[in-house]
Amino acid sequence: MEHFRIATRGYIDTLINKRPHETKLGEQVGTLQIDNWEEQLKNSPCKYVLLGIPEDIGVRANYGVGGTHSLWEPALKAILNTQHSKCLDGNDILVLGAFDLDELMLQSKEMDIPALREAVAQIDEIVHPVIARIVAAGKIPIVIGGGHNNAYPLIQATSSVSNIQINCINLDAHSDMRIMEGRHSGNGFTYAKRKGYLDKYAVVGLHENYNPQEVIDEMAADHDIHYCFYEDIFITAQLNYEQALKDAIAHTKGKLTGVELDLDCIAYTLASAATPCGISPRIARQYLCMCADAANVAYVHIAEGATHLHDGRVDPMTAKLVAYLVTDFIKTNCKYN
């Protein structure tokens, strides 16, 4: 398929650090051949399909710091070099590959904000058909990289294939429900809701300082939207975190549910909107485990993280964090579903 690079076995092998007397996850994961990959996908016994969206156009279209394209390959390498074991079986995982957005990324360097937003709409059209094929094959896509703009084509594709509106749960410092002013990383859920693909939406951990009052007022007036603030959980202790998660999962219960995690909500994690005052990695891991256990998961999307940002900040540990998050979800979902 145009704009997508299939991850061949040869490519996967270059990312694995093999050791005697050990079996790395990457040695067991499924891969596809480039020819006739769609039929192979349908016939694969793997339940989870791992793929990347290496782009930062959506972030920059929202006035953010670029660099979210840098996460995919380091995160994939970190995942592949975890241990294959009874609790984490590589045979459950298919590594599909990543979107090839290099040309559009190069063109975007000279774009102004309106042009960047048009480019994000192009990415929507590129992402949608691949996700639709994965969902139609009965698999759970686990998507890494890029801005949170990509929540929209994930919701759109899942809803279109399933022929129903789906629900979504999000652990995030921001609601990403800004106005429909052209596509960017801050309005993916707005577009999904207004276009009729998203039914109920729950977002946990919003930061009071970084969500416009107008957006909060609109969310409060919509009974299909449930939200709570980071400050109410971790500062004033009006809410218990575990109960807040249970409430959010209960709100989205009963339908296919997209599970979203924006890495900018985790303290000191390299992301476009990195924060010193966020949740811990342990709390984020707990979120994915609870969703994997209790939600009817349609897909998992880990967005906004980076290993290199355009302003010069670097942190290779983001990749290892993503490996923990992805494997936590898979282990828990396999155990209880």
C-alpha positions in Angstrom: 0.0 0.0 0.0 1.2 3.5 -0.8 2.5 5.5 2.2 3.1 2.4 4.3 6.3 0.4 4.9 5.8 -3.3 5.8 8.2 -4.4 8.6 9.9 -7.5 7.1 11.5 -10.2 9.1 14.9 -9.0 7.9 14.2 -5.5 9.2 13.0 -6.7 12.5 16.1 -8.9 13.0 18.3 -5.8 12.6 16.6 -4.3 15.7 17.1 -7.3 18.0 20.0 -7.7 20.4 20.2 -11.4 20.5 21.8 -13.3 23.5 22.5 -16.9 24.0 20.1 -18.8 26.2 17.4 -16.1 25.9 14.5 -15.5 23.6 13.7 -11.9 22.8 10.1 -10.9 22.0 11.2 -9.8 18.6 12.4 -13.3 17.7 8.8 -14.6 18.1 6.6 -11.7 16.7 4.8 -12.2 13.5 5.7 -10.3 10.3 4.2 -10.1 6.9 5.6 -10.3 3.4 5.1 -7.2 1.3 3.1 -8.9 -1.4 -0.4 -9.8 -0.5 0.0 -8.5 3.1 -3.7 -7.9 3.6 -4.6 -11.6 3.1 -1.7 -12.6 5.4 -3.0 -10.2 8.0 -6.5 -11.8 7.9 -5.0 -15.3 8.3 -2.5 -14.4 11.0 -3.2 -15.9 14.5 -1.8 -12.8 16.2 -4.3 -10.7 18.2 -2.3 -7.5 18.4 -0.9 -5.5 15.5 1.8 -3.0 16.2 2.4 -0.1 13.9 3.8 3.5 13.9 2.8 6.9 12.7 6.1 8.8 12.6 5.0 12.4 12.1 4.9 15.7 13.9 2.8 17.8 11.5 -0.3 17.6 13.7 1.7 18.9 16.7 3.2 21.8 14.8 -0.2 22.6 13.3 -1.3 23.1 16.9 1.7 25.5 17.6 3.5 22.7 19.4 7.2 21.7 19.5 8.0 19.2 16.7 9.7 15.9 17.2 7.0 13.3 17.7 8.1 11.5 14.6 11.2 10.3 16.4 9.6 7.8 18.8 8.4 5.0 16.6 11.6 3.1 15.7 13.3 3.5 19.2 10.1 2.3 20.8 9.8 -0.6 18.5 13.4 -1.6 19.2 12.7 -1.4 23.0 9.6 -3.6 22.6 11.4 -6.2 20.5 14.2 -6.5 23.0 11.9 -7.4 26.0 11.9 -11.1 27.0 9.5 -13.6 25.4 7.9 -15.5 28.3 4.8 -17.2 29.5 3.3 -13.9 30.5 4.4 -12.1 27.3 4.2 -14.3 24.2 5.6 -12.8 21.0 3.4 -15.1 19.0 0.4 -12.9 20.0 2.0 -9.9 18.3 2.3 -8.9 14.7 4.6 -6.0 13.8 3.0 -4.5 10.7 5.3 -1.6 10.1 4.9 2.2 9.8 3.5 4.9 7.7 5.8 6.4 5.1 5.3 10.1 5.6 8.8 11.3 4.8 7.9 13.3 1.7 5.1 15.1 3.5 7.3 15.7 6.5 9.9 17.3 4.2 7.4 19.5 2.5 5.9 20.5 5.8 9.1 22.3 6.9 8.1 25.2 4.7 4.4 25.3 5.6 2.5 27.9 7.6 -0.2 26.9 10.0 -3.1 26.7 7.5 -1.0 24.5 5.2 0.1 22.3 8.1 -3.6 21.8 8.9 -4.3 20.8 5.4 -1.4 18.3 5.6 -2.9 16.8 8.7 -6.1 16.1 6.8 -4.0 14.3 4.2 -2.5 12.2 7.0 -6.1 11.3 8.1 -6.8 9.9 4.7 -3.5 7.9 4.7 -4.0 6.4 8.1 -7.7 5.5 7.8 -7.5 2.6 5.3 -4.7 0.8 7.0 -6.4 0.9 10.4 -9.7 -0.1 8.8 -8.0 -3.3 7.3 -6.6 -4.2 10.7 -9.9 -3.8 12.5 -11.7 -5.7 9.7 -9.3 -8.5 10.2 -10.5 -8.8 13.9 -7.2 -7.5 15.3 -6.4 -4.8 17.9 -4.2 -2.1 16.5 -1.5 -0.7 18.9 -0.4 2.6 17.4 2.7 4.4 18.5 4.0 7.8 17.5 2.9 11.1 16.0 0.6 13.7 17.4 -2.8 13.2 19.1 -4.3 14.3 15.8 -4.2 10.7 14.8 -6.9 9.8 17.3 -9.4 11.0 14.7 -8.5 8.6 11.8 -8.3 5.7 14.4 -11.8 6.5 15.7 -13.1 7.1 12.2 -11.7 3.8 10.8 -12.9 1.7 13.7 -16.4 3.2 13.6 -16.7 2.9 9.8 -15.7 -0.8 9.8 -17.8 -1.7 12.8 -20.7 0.3 11.5 -21.3 1.9 15.0 -20.2 4.9 16.9 -17.4 3.9 19.2 -16.4 5.2 22.7 -13.1 6.5 23.7 -11.1 6.8 27.0 -8.1 9.1 27.3 -5.4 9.7 29.9 -4.3 13.2 29.1 -3.4 16.6 30.4 -5.5 18.1 27.6 -9.0 17.4 26.3 -8.0 17.7 22.6 -11.5 19.1 22.0 -10.6 22.5 20.6 -12.7 24.0 17.9 -12.8 22.7 14.3 -10.5 25.3 12.9 -8.6 22.8 10.6 -7.1 19.6 11.7 -4.4 19.5 14.3 -3.3 17.6 17.5 -5.7 19.5 19.7 -9.1 18.7 18.1 -9.1 15.1 17.0 -11.9 14.2 19.4 -13.9 17.2 18.4 -13.9 16.1 14.8 -14.7 12.5 15.7 -17.7 13.6 17.8 -19.0 16.1 15.2 -18.6 13.8 12.3 -20.6 11.1 14.1 -17.8 8.5 14.7 -17.4 9.0 18.5 -20.3 8.5 21.0 -19.1 8.7 24.6 -15.7 10.2 25.6 -14.0 10.0 29.0 -10.8 11.9 29.7 -8.9 11.5 33.0 -6.3 13.9 34.5 -6.9 17.2 32.7 -4.7 20.0 33.9 -6.7 23.1 35.0 -4.0 25.4 33.7 -4.0 24.2 30.2 -7.6 23.6 29.1 -9.6 26.6 27.9 -12.7 27.4 29.9 -14.9 27.5 26.8 -13.9 23.9 26.0 -14.5 22.8 29.6 -18.0 24.5 29.5 -18.9 22.7 26.3 -17.7 19.3 27.7 -19.7 19.9 30.9 -22.9 20.5 28.9 -22.5 17.2 27.0 -23.8 14.2 28.9 -21.8 11.9 26.7 -18.5 13.4 27.9 -17.0 12.5 31.3 -13.9 14.2 32.6 -11.9 14.9 35.8 -8.9 17.0 36.7 -5.4 16.0 37.8 -5.7 18.6 40.6 -8.8 17.0 42.0 -7.0 13.6 42.1 -3.4 14.4 43.1 -3.5 17.8 44.7 -6.7 18.4 46.6 -7.5 14.6 46.9 -11.2 15.1 46.2 -11.0 12.1 44.0 -9.3 8.7 44.3 -7.3 7.8 41.2 -8.4 4.2 40.9 -12.0 5.2 41.3 -11.6 8.0 38.7 -10.4 5.3 36.2 -13.2 3.0 37.1 -15.7 5.8 36.6 -14.2 6.7 33.2 -14.2 3.0 32.1 -17.8 2.7 33.3 -18.8 5.7 31.2 -17.4 4.1 28.1 -18.7 0.6 28.9 -20.9 -1.3 26.5 -19.3 -0.4 23.2 -16.0 -0.8 21.4 -13.6 1.6 23.1 -10.5 3.3 21.8 -7.8 3.5 24.6 -5.8 6.7 24.3 -2.7 7.7 26.3 -0.9 11.1 25.7 2.6 10.8 27.0 2.6 14.6 27.9 0.6 13.7 31.0 3.6 11.8 32.5 6.0 14.0 34.5 9.3 14.6 32.8 8.6 12.5 29.8 9.8 13.9 26.6 6.8 15.1 24.6 5.6 18.1 22.7 3.9 19.6 25.8 6.2 18.0 28.4 5.3 18.8 32.0 7.2 18.7 35.4 3.8 18.2 37.2 2.2 15.0 35.9 1.5 11.5 36.8 4.2 8.9 37.3 5.0 6.1 34.8 3.5 3.6 37.4 0.2 5.4 37.3 0.2 5.4 33.5 1.0 1.6 33.5 -1.9 1.1 35.9 -4.2 2.9 33.5 -3.4 0.7 30.6 -3.8 -2.4 32.7 -7.2 -1.4 34.0 -8.4 -0.6 30.5 -7.0 -3.9 29.2 -8.9 -5.7 31.9 -12.2 -3.9 31.9 -12.8 -2.1 28.6 -14.0 -3.6 25.3 -10.8 -2.4 23.6 -10.9 -1.5 19.9 -7.4 -0.1 19.7 -4.6 1.4 21.8 -3.0 4.7 20.8 0.2 6.1 22.5 0.7 9.6 21.3 2.8 12.8 21.5 6.0 11.2 22.9 9.5 11.8 21.4 13.1 10.8 21.8 14.3 14.0 20.1 12.5 17.4 20.0 13.1 20.2 17.5 14.2 22.5 20.4 17.2 20.2 21.1 15.8 18.2 24.1 16.7 14.5 23.9 15.6 11.5 26.1 16.1 8.0 24.8 14.2 6.6 27.9 10.8 7.6 26.3 11.2 4.5 24.1 11.7 2.2 27.0 8.7 3.7 28.8 6.6 2.9 25.8 7.8 -0.6 25.8 6.6 -1.0 29.4 3.2 0.5 28.5 2.6 -1.6 25.4 3.7 -4.9 27.1 1.6 -4.1 30.2 -1.5 -3.8 28.0 -0.8 -6.9 26.0 -0.1 -9.1 29.1 -3.2 -7.9 31.0 -5.5 -8.1 27.9 -4.3 -11.6 27.1 -4.9 -12.7 30.7 -8.4 -11.4 31.1 -9.8 -11.6 27.6 
